[in-house]
């Protein structure tokens, strides 16, 4: 396989797997939104796209104002539920180690098998975007569908 044929692995915070389920084009800035839309489009176009699931700043965080020097400086109302803690909770629930590389379709299958609404509500309770309700609606769609998609 030539380097031209080699797939790019998208670095992806674990909790962003839940964010993309209901992403509605809302974000910190136009650059952030376009970046997120582009990543989601890659995933939708090719379920074999690979993600490196991590618990630190990722390719989505590129245009996030909380990304300072490659480190998340987001201050949640609860240090027990920082983005890093959210990542680690989801990785544990999915039984995946940070840094693992898997296909996005496999990640979505694991979410469908192992994540329920109560887990999401608890994990995302301090998220500034939670009040939109779109991520929860996205999880409901995933859980009720026969095929794994988002």
Legacy VTK file of the C-alpha trace (Angstrom):
# vtk DataFile Version 3.0
C-alpha trace
ASCII
DATASET POLYDATA
POINTS 150 float
0.000 0.000 0.000
1.447 3.358 -0.949
1.358 6.335 1.412
-1.192 7.828 -0.979
-3.583 4.932 -0.238
-3.016 4.994 3.514
-6.034 6.034 5.589
-5.737 8.860 8.035
-6.598 8.029 11.628
-8.712 10.792 13.136
-7.752 11.593 16.732
-11.031 11.636 18.633
-11.871 12.287 22.284
-14.042 9.403 23.440
-16.904 11.634 24.613
-17.090 13.221 21.150
-18.570 9.903 19.972
-21.730 10.950 21.821
-21.545 14.548 20.594
-21.592 13.546 16.937
-24.796 11.551 17.385
-26.829 14.724 17.474
-24.558 17.480 16.250
-26.728 20.290 14.860
-24.191 22.809 13.605
-23.805 24.659 16.895
-20.387 25.377 18.331
-17.830 27.821 19.597
-17.088 29.416 16.219
-17.651 28.997 12.489
-14.247 27.281 12.160
-15.134 24.858 14.959
-18.497 24.035 13.362
-17.055 23.505 9.863
-14.307 21.286 11.286
-16.846 19.153 13.180
-19.090 18.919 10.106
-16.132 17.810 7.970
-15.163 15.074 10.430
-18.750 13.820 10.650
-18.983 13.794 6.850
-15.860 11.606 6.660
-17.435 9.169 9.130
-20.775 9.083 7.321
-19.122 8.573 3.938
-16.919 5.716 5.129
-17.844 3.614 8.161
-14.414 2.027 7.995
-12.808 5.386 8.832
-10.481 4.873 11.758
-10.512 6.823 14.998
-7.846 6.911 17.630
-9.920 7.191 20.800
-8.172 9.366 23.356
-8.794 11.388 26.529
-7.145 14.638 25.527
-7.462 17.308 22.834
-8.253 15.791 19.456
-8.949 16.781 15.861
-12.343 18.245 16.881
-10.663 20.468 19.485
-8.502 22.142 16.848
-10.651 25.298 16.874
-11.976 25.083 20.438
-11.240 28.144 22.591
-10.551 25.843 25.560
-7.676 24.174 23.656
-4.645 26.063 24.876
-1.339 24.645 23.750
-2.941 21.281 22.963
-4.408 20.936 26.460
-8.064 21.313 27.421
-8.508 24.185 29.855
-12.291 23.866 30.095
-13.652 24.616 33.530
-16.831 22.657 34.223
-18.982 23.251 37.235
-17.755 19.888 38.488
-14.134 18.805 38.295
-15.519 15.287 38.627
-17.051 15.669 35.178
-14.380 17.435 33.123
-14.053 16.509 29.441
-11.148 14.221 30.371
-13.222 12.444 33.022
-16.064 12.114 30.512
-13.649 10.511 28.039
-12.344 8.085 30.633
-15.863 7.117 31.773
-16.919 6.350 28.213
-13.722 4.458 27.389
-14.276 2.317 30.481
-17.920 1.710 29.551
-16.914 0.686 26.014
-14.017 -1.409 27.379
-11.508 0.407 25.193
-8.109 1.694 26.278
-7.155 5.265 25.484
-5.161 5.358 22.263
-6.933 2.382 20.705
-7.601 2.698 16.987
-10.931 1.330 15.770
-13.334 1.861 12.886
-16.026 4.477 13.527
-18.675 1.854 12.700
-17.256 -0.403 15.413
-17.282 2.481 17.908
-20.941 3.201 17.118
-21.802 -0.497 17.520
-20.186 -0.469 20.957
-22.162 2.629 21.929
-25.370 0.965 20.775
-24.534 -2.142 22.847
-23.177 -0.514 26.009
-24.492 3.034 26.444
-27.982 3.850 27.633
-29.737 7.164 28.208
-29.114 7.126 31.965
-25.378 6.693 31.459
-25.324 9.546 28.936
-27.427 11.837 31.117
-25.111 11.273 34.073
-21.907 11.582 32.077
-23.011 14.690 30.195
-24.786 16.430 33.083
-22.378 19.394 33.111
-22.068 19.808 29.342
-22.867 23.306 28.124
-24.586 21.836 25.041
-26.810 19.369 26.963
-29.780 21.742 27.080
-30.073 21.509 23.283
-31.166 17.884 23.701
-29.773 16.875 20.320
-27.120 14.434 21.557
-29.682 12.570 23.643
-32.051 12.469 20.654
-29.181 11.134 18.546
-28.536 8.346 21.047
-32.251 7.493 21.079
-32.174 7.205 17.263
-29.091 4.982 17.395
-30.566 2.735 20.083
-33.861 2.312 18.242
-32.470 1.747 14.746
-31.697 -1.606 13.235
-28.546 -0.387 11.569
-25.722 1.471 13.193
-25.561 5.010 11.862
-25.560 8.564 13.094
LINES 1 151
150 0 1 2 3 4 5 6 7 8 9 10 11 12 13 14 15 16 17 18 19 20 21 22 23 24 25 26 27 28 29 30 31 32 33 34 35 36 37 38 39 40 41 42 43 44 45 46 47 48 49 50 51 52 53 54 55 56 57 58 59 60 61 62 63 64 65 66 67 68 69 70 71 72 73 74 75 76 77 78 79 80 81 82 83 84 85 86 87 88 89 90 91 92 93 94 95 96 97 98 99 100 101 102 103 104 105 106 107 108 109 110 111 112 113 114 115 116 117 118 119 120 121 122 123 124 125 126 127 128 129 130 131 132 133 134 135 136 137 138 139 140 141 142 143 144 145 146 147 148 149
